[in-house]
């Protein structure tokens, strides 16, 4: 988790991460969902990380239209609970006609290895 946050934080502040793990072994399944503080960071990460190799593995980074939190959410901290209730990321001002962005402002990034 810390390594993913370290790599992805070069494009903005990561406010939440969900590293998906196998329930029996606790090992990572090779993908995670992460949320940036703002939409511009999300766009930069998708544009710059999708298809690159990290530690010999090509990663896929994309936007997620509708993120569903995991069902086993009994032991969440207060910050994660608040993010799940109000949504991921902060609201950005409406886009102007000169702005070329059209994505929803609350879309987390999905990162998948191999």
FIVEXDREN-361831 format. One line per 2 residues: number of its first residue (from 0); their letters; for each residue x, y, z of N, C-alpha, C. Coordinates in steps of 0.05 Angstrom, whole numbers. Example, Ala and Ser with C-alpha at 12.3 -4.5 7.8 and 13.67 -1.06 7.14 Angstrom:
<recs>
0) as) 264,-114,156,246,-90,156,264,-66,156; 257,-45,142,273,-21,143,258,1,157;
</recs>
This chain:
<recs>
0) xx) 16,-24,0,0,0,0,17,25,0; 37,26,17,54,49,19,69,54,-6;
2) xx) 78,33,-20,92,36,-45,74,48,-67; 49,39,-68,30,50,-87,25,79,-82;
4) xx) 20,86,-57,15,114,-49,40,131,-56; 63,121,-51,88,136,-57,90,142,-87;
6) xx) 86,122,-103,88,125,-132,66,144,-143; 42,140,-134,19,155,-145,17,183,-133;
8) xx) 30,189,-111,29,215,-99,44,236,-114; 60,228,-134,74,248,-150,55,265,-167;
10) xx) 30,257,-170,11,272,-186,-10,286,-168; -9,282,-142,-28,295,-125,-31,280,-99;
12) xx) -47,291,-81,-50,279,-54,-70,256,-56; -61,233,-48,-78,209,-47,-94,210,-20;
14) xx) -120,211,-22,-136,213,3,-148,187,12; -148,166,-6,-158,140,2,-148,119,-16;
16) xx) -142,95,-5,-133,73,-22,-147,48,-12; -155,31,-30,-166,5,-24,-151,-16,-40;
18) xx) -130,-28,-27,-115,-49,-39,-130,-75,-35; -139,-87,-56,-156,-111,-55,-138,-135,-49;
20) xx) -146,-150,-27,-130,-173,-18,-147,-198,-18; -134,-221,-20,-147,-247,-18,-155,-250,12;
22) xx) -180,-258,16,-190,-260,44,-175,-282,59; -168,-304,46,-155,-326,60,-126,-322,66;
24) xx) -111,-312,45,-82,-310,48,-73,-282,57; -90,-262,52,-82,-234,58,-64,-222,37;
26) xx) -57,-237,16,-40,-227,-5,-56,-209,-24; -42,-189,-35,-54,-171,-55,-63,-187,-79;
28) xx) -87,-179,-90,-97,-191,-114,-85,-178,-139; -69,-157,-135,-55,-144,-158,-69,-119,-168;
30) xx) -90,-110,-154,-102,-85,-162,-113,-70,-138; -117,-44,-142,-128,-28,-121,-144,-5,-132;
32) xx) -159,8,-115,-173,33,-122,-161,54,-105; -156,78,-117,-146,100,-101,-160,125,-109;
34) xx) -162,143,-90,-176,168,-94,-157,191,-89; -156,210,-108,-141,234,-105,-158,256,-93;
36) xx) -144,276,-83,-158,299,-71,-174,315,-92; -163,315,-117,-177,330,-138,-177,315,-165;
38) xx) -195,322,-182,-198,309,-208,-174,312,-226; -161,335,-226,-138,339,-243,-116,319,-237;
40) xx) -112,313,-212,-92,293,-205,-99,266,-216; -125,259,-215,-134,234,-226,-128,233,-256;
42) xx) -134,254,-270,-129,255,-299,-100,252,-305; -83,266,-290,-54,264,-294,-44,236,-290;
44) xx) -53,223,-269,-45,195,-263,-53,176,-285; -78,179,-294,-87,161,-316,-71,166,-341;
46) xx) -66,191,-348,-51,197,-373,-22,188,-371; -10,190,-348,19,185,-346,26,156,-336;
48) xx) 8,143,-323,15,116,-312,4,93,-328; -18,97,-343,-30,75,-358,-11,63,-378;
50) xx) -5,37,-375,12,23,-394,42,23,-388; 50,37,-366,79,37,-359,85,11,-344;
52) xx) 111,5,-342,121,-18,-327,132,-9,-300; 123,-22,-279,134,-18,-253,142,-45,-242;
54) xx) 168,-47,-235,178,-73,-225,173,-96,-244; 175,-90,-270,172,-110,-290,144,-117,-298;
56) xx) 124,-103,-287,96,-109,-293,83,-85,-306; 69,-89,-327,54,-68,-340,29,-63,-324;
58) xx) 24,-37,-317,0,-31,-301,-21,-17,-319; -45,-20,-310,-68,-7,-323,-80,12,-303;
60) xx) -83,37,-311,-94,57,-294,-117,70,-309; -141,71,-296,-164,81,-310,-183,94,-291;
62) xx) -203,108,-301,-225,119,-285,-245,98,-279; -258,100,-256,-280,82,-249,-305,98,-247;
64) xx) -325,90,-262,-350,105,-263,-366,102,-237; -368,78,-227,-384,74,-202,-369,56,-184;
66) xx) -356,67,-164,-340,51,-145,-358,41,-123; -357,14,-118,-372,2,-96,-352,-6,-75;
68) xx) -354,4,-50,-336,-4,-29,-339,-34,-23; -318,-46,-12,-319,-74,-5,-341,-79,16;
70) xx) -351,-103,17,-373,-110,36,-363,-113,64; -338,-121,68,-327,-126,95,-316,-100,106;
72) xx) -333,-81,113,-325,-54,122,-330,-49,151; -328,-70,168,-333,-67,197,-312,-50,211;
74) xx) -287,-52,203,-266,-39,218,-254,-14,204; -271,2,192,-262,26,178,-255,49,197;
76) xx) -235,64,190,-228,88,206,-248,110,198; -249,131,214,-268,153,210,-265,167,183;
78) xx) -240,170,174,-235,184,149,-247,168,126; -242,141,126,-253,124,105,-283,124,105;
80) xx) -295,122,129,-324,123,131,-335,148,119; -323,171,125,-332,197,115,-330,198,84;
82) xx) -308,187,73,-304,187,44,-325,170,31; -332,147,43,-352,130,31,-380,142,32;
84) xx) -385,158,53,-412,171,55,-415,194,36; -394,212,34,-397,236,17,-385,233,-10;
86) xx) -371,211,-15,-358,207,-41,-328,213,-40; -315,205,-60,-286,207,-60,-277,233,-74;
88) xx) -259,247,-61,-249,272,-73,-266,296,-66; -254,319,-72,-269,344,-66,-282,353,-92;
90) xx) -302,370,-88,-316,381,-112,-299,403,-123; -296,403,-149,-281,424,-163,-301,443,-175;
92) xx) -293,468,-181,-311,487,-193,-320,477,-220; -344,486,-229,-354,477,-255,-334,484,-277;
94) xx) -333,468,-298,-314,472,-320,-324,495,-338; -305,511,-347,-312,532,-366,-311,521,-394;
96) xx) -321,537,-413,-321,528,-441,-293,524,-452; -273,538,-440,-246,534,-450,-232,510,-437;
98) xx) -245,498,-418,-234,474,-404,-241,449,-420; -221,433,-426,-226,409,-443,-234,385,-427;
100) xx) -237,387,-400,-243,364,-384,-273,359,-384; -281,334,-385,-310,328,-385,-317,306,-365;
102) xx) -297,294,-351,-302,272,-333,-316,282,-308; -330,264,-295,-343,269,-269,-321,276,-248;
104) xx) -327,294,-231,-307,303,-212,-302,284,-189; -318,263,-186,-315,245,-164,-307,217,-173;
106) xx) -290,214,-192,-283,187,-202,-256,179,-192; -255,157,-176,-228,148,-167,-213,134,-189;
108) xx) -188,129,-184,-170,116,-204,-169,87,-197; -171,70,-217,-167,41,-213,-140,34,-223;
110) xx) -124,20,-207,-98,11,-215,-97,-19,-215; -89,-31,-237,-88,-60,-238,-61,-69,-248;
112) xx) -49,-88,-235,-24,-99,-244,-29,-123,-261; -12,-126,-282,-11,-150,-299,-36,-160,-306;
</recs>
